[in-house]
Amino acid sequence: MFFSFFNAGKMETLTTSVTKTCLNCSAQYQEHQQFCPTCGQSTHTHQLSIEHILHELFHAFTHIQTRVFSG
């Protein structure tokens, strides 16, 4: 979000940034950051759905199978 105002004849632009809290280490980070600057955890969060859970189960199963049958 940008706010502009005039100060002594020149225009200045101020930026306001929202800080969020890392769910992994409770450190503060800026909303635009993709990773926590303290622990490196991804800041992307999403809601779990049945499709997401099934996808993760399928992904985990196929990776286990390739390790078991590959040698």
PyMOL commands that place a pseudoatom at each C-alpha (Angstrom):
pseudoatom trace, name=CA, resn=MET, resi=1, chain=A, elem=C, hetatm=0, pos=[0.000, 0.000, 0.000]
pseudoatom trace, name=CA, resn=PHE, resi=2, chain=A, elem=C, hetatm=0, pos=[1.472, 3.368, -0.958]
pseudoatom trace, name=CA, resn=PHE, resi=3, chain=A, elem=C, hetatm=0, pos=[0.671, 6.764, 0.500]
pseudoatom trace, name=CA, resn=SER, resi=4, chain=A, elem=C, hetatm=0, pos=[1.856, 9.978, -1.088]
pseudoatom trace, name=CA, resn=PHE, resi=5, chain=A, elem=C, hetatm=0, pos=[1.947, 13.457, 0.376]
pseudoatom trace, name=CA, resn=PHE, resi=6, chain=A, elem=C, hetatm=0, pos=[3.630, 16.820, -0.245]
pseudoatom trace, name=CA, resn=ASN, resi=7, chain=A, elem=C, hetatm=0, pos=[6.306, 18.004, 2.165]
pseudoatom trace, name=CA, resn=ALA, resi=8, chain=A, elem=C, hetatm=0, pos=[7.880, 21.436, 1.618]
pseudoatom trace, name=CA, resn=GLY, resi=9, chain=A, elem=C, hetatm=0, pos=[7.222, 21.416, -2.104]
pseudoatom trace, name=CA, resn=LYS, resi=10, chain=A, elem=C, hetatm=0, pos=[8.526, 17.936, -2.878]
pseudoatom trace, name=CA, resn=MET, resi=11, chain=A, elem=C, hetatm=0, pos=[6.584, 14.723, -3.119]
pseudoatom trace, name=CA, resn=GLU, resi=12, chain=A, elem=C, hetatm=0, pos=[7.544, 11.788, -0.896]
pseudoatom trace, name=CA, resn=THR, resi=13, chain=A, elem=C, hetatm=0, pos=[6.240, 8.268, -1.097]
pseudoatom trace, name=CA, resn=LEU, resi=14, chain=A, elem=C, hetatm=0, pos=[5.868, 6.223, 2.042]
pseudoatom trace, name=CA, resn=THR, resi=15, chain=A, elem=C, hetatm=0, pos=[5.411, 2.503, 2.017]
pseudoatom trace, name=CA, resn=THR, resi=16, chain=A, elem=C, hetatm=0, pos=[3.617, 0.678, 4.736]
pseudoatom trace, name=CA, resn=SER, resi=17, chain=A, elem=C, hetatm=0, pos=[4.393, -2.982, 5.206]
pseudoatom trace, name=CA, resn=VAL, resi=18, chain=A, elem=C, hetatm=0, pos=[2.543, -5.539, 7.193]
pseudoatom trace, name=CA, resn=THR, resi=19, chain=A, elem=C, hetatm=0, pos=[4.521, -7.728, 9.551]
pseudoatom trace, name=CA, resn=LYS, resi=20, chain=A, elem=C, hetatm=0, pos=[3.537, -11.313, 10.158]
pseudoatom trace, name=CA, resn=THR, resi=21, chain=A, elem=C, hetatm=0, pos=[4.717, -13.944, 12.604]
pseudoatom trace, name=CA, resn=CYS, resi=22, chain=A, elem=C, hetatm=0, pos=[6.515, -17.101, 11.501]
pseudoatom trace, name=CA, resn=LEU, resi=23, chain=A, elem=C, hetatm=0, pos=[4.527, -20.207, 12.417]
pseudoatom trace, name=CA, resn=ASN, resi=24, chain=A, elem=C, hetatm=0, pos=[7.771, -22.153, 12.910]
pseudoatom trace, name=CA, resn=CYS, resi=25, chain=A, elem=C, hetatm=0, pos=[9.923, -19.889, 15.143]
pseudoatom trace, name=CA, resn=SER, resi=26, chain=A, elem=C, hetatm=0, pos=[7.580, -16.961, 16.029]
pseudoatom trace, name=CA, resn=ALA, resi=27, chain=A, elem=C, hetatm=0, pos=[9.939, -14.377, 14.493]
pseudoatom trace, name=CA, resn=GLN, resi=28, chain=A, elem=C, hetatm=0, pos=[8.536, -11.282, 12.765]
pseudoatom trace, name=CA, resn=TYR, resi=29, chain=A, elem=C, hetatm=0, pos=[8.869, -10.919, 8.981]
pseudoatom trace, name=CA, resn=GLN, resi=30, chain=A, elem=C, hetatm=0, pos=[7.519, -8.610, 6.283]
pseudoatom trace, name=CA, resn=GLU, resi=31, chain=A, elem=C, hetatm=0, pos=[4.451, -9.741, 4.353]
pseudoatom trace, name=CA, resn=HIS, resi=32, chain=A, elem=C, hetatm=0, pos=[6.266, -9.714, 0.998]
pseudoatom trace, name=CA, resn=GLN, resi=33, chain=A, elem=C, hetatm=0, pos=[9.033, -12.099, 2.158]
pseudoatom trace, name=CA, resn=GLN, resi=34, chain=A, elem=C, hetatm=0, pos=[8.780, -15.662, 0.885]
pseudoatom trace, name=CA, resn=PHE, resi=35, chain=A, elem=C, hetatm=0, pos=[10.929, -17.182, 3.646]
pseudoatom trace, name=CA, resn=CYS, resi=36, chain=A, elem=C, hetatm=0, pos=[11.423, -16.399, 7.333]
pseudoatom trace, name=CA, resn=PRO, resi=37, chain=A, elem=C, hetatm=0, pos=[14.697, -14.475, 7.765]
pseudoatom trace, name=CA, resn=THR, resi=38, chain=A, elem=C, hetatm=0, pos=[15.407, -16.287, 11.052]
pseudoatom trace, name=CA, resn=CYS, resi=39, chain=A, elem=C, hetatm=0, pos=[14.723, -19.970, 10.406]
pseudoatom trace, name=CA, resn=GLY, resi=40, chain=A, elem=C, hetatm=0, pos=[14.259, -20.118, 6.615]
pseudoatom trace, name=CA, resn=GLN, resi=41, chain=A, elem=C, hetatm=0, pos=[10.770, -21.657, 6.783]
pseudoatom trace, name=CA, resn=SER, resi=42, chain=A, elem=C, hetatm=0, pos=[8.535, -20.900, 3.801]
pseudoatom trace, name=CA, resn=THR, resi=43, chain=A, elem=C, hetatm=0, pos=[5.982, -18.207, 4.635]
pseudoatom trace, name=CA, resn=HIS, resi=44, chain=A, elem=C, hetatm=0, pos=[3.448, -19.639, 2.180]
pseudoatom trace, name=CA, resn=THR, resi=45, chain=A, elem=C, hetatm=0, pos=[0.510, -21.165, 3.997]
pseudoatom trace, name=CA, resn=HIS, resi=46, chain=A, elem=C, hetatm=0, pos=[-2.478, -22.867, 2.465]
pseudoatom trace, name=CA, resn=GLN, resi=47, chain=A, elem=C, hetatm=0, pos=[-5.598, -24.582, 3.661]
pseudoatom trace, name=CA, resn=LEU, resi=48, chain=A, elem=C, hetatm=0, pos=[-5.625, -28.342, 3.679]
pseudoatom trace, name=CA, resn=SER, resi=49, chain=A, elem=C, hetatm=0, pos=[-8.138, -29.975, 1.416]
pseudoatom trace, name=CA, resn=ILE, resi=50, chain=A, elem=C, hetatm=0, pos=[-9.001, -33.575, 0.620]
pseudoatom trace, name=CA, resn=GLU, resi=51, chain=A, elem=C, hetatm=0, pos=[-7.299, -33.181, -2.767]
pseudoatom trace, name=CA, resn=HIS, resi=52, chain=A, elem=C, hetatm=0, pos=[-4.102, -31.897, -1.165]
pseudoatom trace, name=CA, resn=ILE, resi=53, chain=A, elem=C, hetatm=0, pos=[-4.010, -34.734, 1.383]
pseudoatom trace, name=CA, resn=LEU, resi=54, chain=A, elem=C, hetatm=0, pos=[-4.613, -37.372, -1.299]
pseudoatom trace, name=CA, resn=HIS, resi=55, chain=A, elem=C, hetatm=0, pos=[-1.911, -35.832, -3.476]
pseudoatom trace, name=CA, resn=GLU, resi=56, chain=A, elem=C, hetatm=0, pos=[0.593, -35.909, -0.597]
pseudoatom trace, name=CA, resn=LEU, resi=57, chain=A, elem=C, hetatm=0, pos=[-0.278, -39.525, 0.260]
pseudoatom trace, name=CA, resn=PHE, resi=58, chain=A, elem=C, hetatm=0, pos=[0.137, -40.568, -3.369]
pseudoatom trace, name=CA, resn=HIS, resi=59, chain=A, elem=C, hetatm=0, pos=[3.421, -38.667, -3.582]
pseudoatom trace, name=CA, resn=ALA, resi=60, chain=A, elem=C, hetatm=0, pos=[4.754, -40.256, -0.382]
pseudoatom trace, name=CA, resn=PHE, resi=61, chain=A, elem=C, hetatm=0, pos=[3.679, -43.766, -1.481]
pseudoatom trace, name=CA, resn=THR, resi=62, chain=A, elem=C, hetatm=0, pos=[5.286, -43.515, -4.922]
pseudoatom trace, name=CA, resn=HIS, resi=63, chain=A, elem=C, hetatm=0, pos=[8.550, -42.268, -3.434]
pseudoatom trace, name=CA, resn=ILE, resi=64, chain=A, elem=C, hetatm=0, pos=[8.592, -45.159, -0.957]
pseudoatom trace, name=CA, resn=GLN, resi=65, chain=A, elem=C, hetatm=0, pos=[7.942, -47.644, -3.758]
pseudoatom trace, name=CA, resn=THR, resi=66, chain=A, elem=C, hetatm=0, pos=[10.794, -46.318, -5.897]
pseudoatom trace, name=CA, resn=ARG, resi=67, chain=A, elem=C, hetatm=0, pos=[13.217, -46.682, -2.981]
pseudoatom trace, name=CA, resn=VAL, resi=68, chain=A, elem=C, hetatm=0, pos=[12.056, -50.224, -2.196]
pseudoatom trace, name=CA, resn=PHE, resi=69, chain=A, elem=C, hetatm=0, pos=[12.081, -51.555, -5.763]
pseudoatom trace, name=CA, resn=SER, resi=70, chain=A, elem=C, hetatm=0, pos=[15.105, -49.693, -7.102]
pseudoatom trace, name=CA, resn=GLY, resi=71, chain=A, elem=C, hetatm=0, pos=[17.838, -51.933, -5.939]
for i in range(1, 71): cmd.bond("trace and resi %d" % i, "trace and resi %d" % (i + 1))
show_as sticks, trace
zoom trace
